[in-house]
Amino acid sequence: MAEVPHIPVLRGGREYVSLDTIELFSHRESGGTPVATVSQANAGIIRRDMKKAARRASLLRERPVAELVEACQRAASIFMEEELPLGAAETGGGSQGPADYVESLSATSGLPHTLCRANMLKVASVMENMPRILKGLMRGMELDVLDGGTGKHGDVPVWYTPNADALGAVLPSNSPGVHSLWVPAIALKTPVVLKPGREEPWTALRIARALMAAGIPEEAFSLYPTDHEGGATVLESCGRSLLFGDARTTAPYVNNAAIEVHGPGRSKVIFGADEIANWEEYLEVLVTSVAGNSGRSCINASTILVPSHADEIAAALAERLVEIEPAQHTGDDARLAAFANPALAEMMDAGITAGLEQAGAVDLTAGLRGGGRLRQFEGASYLLPTVIRCESLDHALARTEYMFPFTSVVEVPIDGMLEALGESLVVSAITRDPELVSQLGRSSQIHRLNIGPIPTTQVEWDQPHEGNLFEFLYTRRALQRASSWN
């Protein structure tokens, strides 16, 4: 039997083995052999380490941005292809290849291998395409502005100063693709302080190891598996932080300018009156928007708004989504993720059932599959794709977001479409109506707008959809220079 790895804390790149540990088990073998032991950092350790943040940042800032970008690009293939250190050297070390990473990630997150690999490619693509991403984040400015702080944007002098000596990130366990959002911080000369999801230490560690192997200073990486208090300490101790979580987790921080909140996306697909008669042409867009990445992303469509044909669209979408069933987790046809925590699946199922007891909503997938949505397979819990036809946006299920392929279809008059949107991370608008497009473009409630048949899950990395990391990490100052001074 292979030795169970002991995943260490990283304190400025240095391994630390704690006496306080947790064990991670496969969701398919609850209570069986652990797949990893994970050292835990307490809040006191994090606070002490953050006193070194300025020195660690200076090590990164002295590197030319071109060098950091090239290292990120090298790290892409390292992350995808190479054996990298996994366990702490103090406890016997051990390494992890890409296939081992996929298997471990699948075991503790519930994602099938197909989706683990897809998310792996997503992270690697960010590292590989770093020049394009930074060009988008920096609005076409020359990257070497980061080397001296001053430069020109066109003919205008600019001066940018960092807002923080470290970027904190309190990360989830449900989908490793979110790690792609913090990776550009390294090229932006900002060390990272990462609190991984309890069941998913694998991705943060592998990215850090790949970037270190590519030449990024180890001091730029701190990884703190920790509890709720430790996560709050990361948010409080870093000058800028990213927070991922549900509405309850993120609510206390929504008005904190130093913390970028990534909560429920409430992303949507909408149809204009000009294209609604052609809805069948766009059914694949709806399927991908709802079911891509097994519905686990904040960019999955949780609501579909249409001016007419709601019954037909909901019925057709339900017929497509009931084809998605639990499959062998190693199979190439697996599209649905299991829940590592069965209690969470049961709670969501109960919430939907309770919502359906309220008049004005029908589960169109339930009748097609002839059974409940909670399913056991391979010893794991799954929630089957669900399409709800809601008569009104006032219904409890009309604006609800769940961590599996779930959506509601609601008919809304076209003149009330914009008002009905509410806060939306992504809106895919299937319309050619210039007036509607203009109204959507002016809406402050939409973070990312797709015009045309583009799934909500399709991301262009030079078009940030939830905040701009460069503008989050740097502030532009006023700069004037006397004409006689060179």
TANOR-V739842 format. One line per field, one symbol per residue. ss: DSSP state (@ for helix, = for strand, . for the rest). psi: psi as a letter, one per 30 degrees, with the letter a starting at -180 (. if undefined). Layout:
ss: ???
psi: ???
//
This chain:
ss: ....===.===..===....=====........======...@@@@@@@@..@@@@@@@@@...@@@@@@@@@@@@@@@@@..==...@@@...==.@@@@@@@@@@@@...@@@@@@@@@@@@@@@@.@@@@@@@@.......@@@@.====..=======...=====.....@@@@@@@@@@@@...=====.=..=.@@@@@@@@@@@@....@@@===....@@@@@@@@@@..=====..@@@@@@@.....====....=====....@@@@@@@@@@@@@@@@@@@@.....======...@@@@@@@@@@@@.................=..@@@@@@@@@@@@@@@....===@@@@@@....====..====..=====...............======..@@@@@@@@..=======...@@@@@@@@@...======.................@@@@@====.........
psi: kkkkkjklkkjhfkkkklfjllkklkffhkgbklflkkkkkleeeeeeeffgeeeeeeeeffkkeeeeeeeeeefeeeefflklkdlkefgfbllkleeeeeeeeeefffkleeeeeeeeeeeeeeeegeeeeeeeeghglkffefefflakjbgkkljkkkflfkjljjllfejfffffffefeefghjlkjkjlkegifeeeeeeeeeeeffgkkfffkkjiklaeeeeeeeeffkfklkkkaleeefefgfgjffjjkiakehllklklfffefgeffgeeeeeeeefkhggflfgkjfkjkkflgeeeeeeeeeeefffjlklkfflfgkfkkljfjeeeeeeeeeeeeeeffkkgkkjffeeefhalfkkkkhglkkkkkkkkjkflffkfffgkklhljklkkkkkkefgeeefeakkekkjjilgjeeeeeeeffkffkekkkjaikkffjkjfgikfiljeefefkkklkkkkkffk.
//
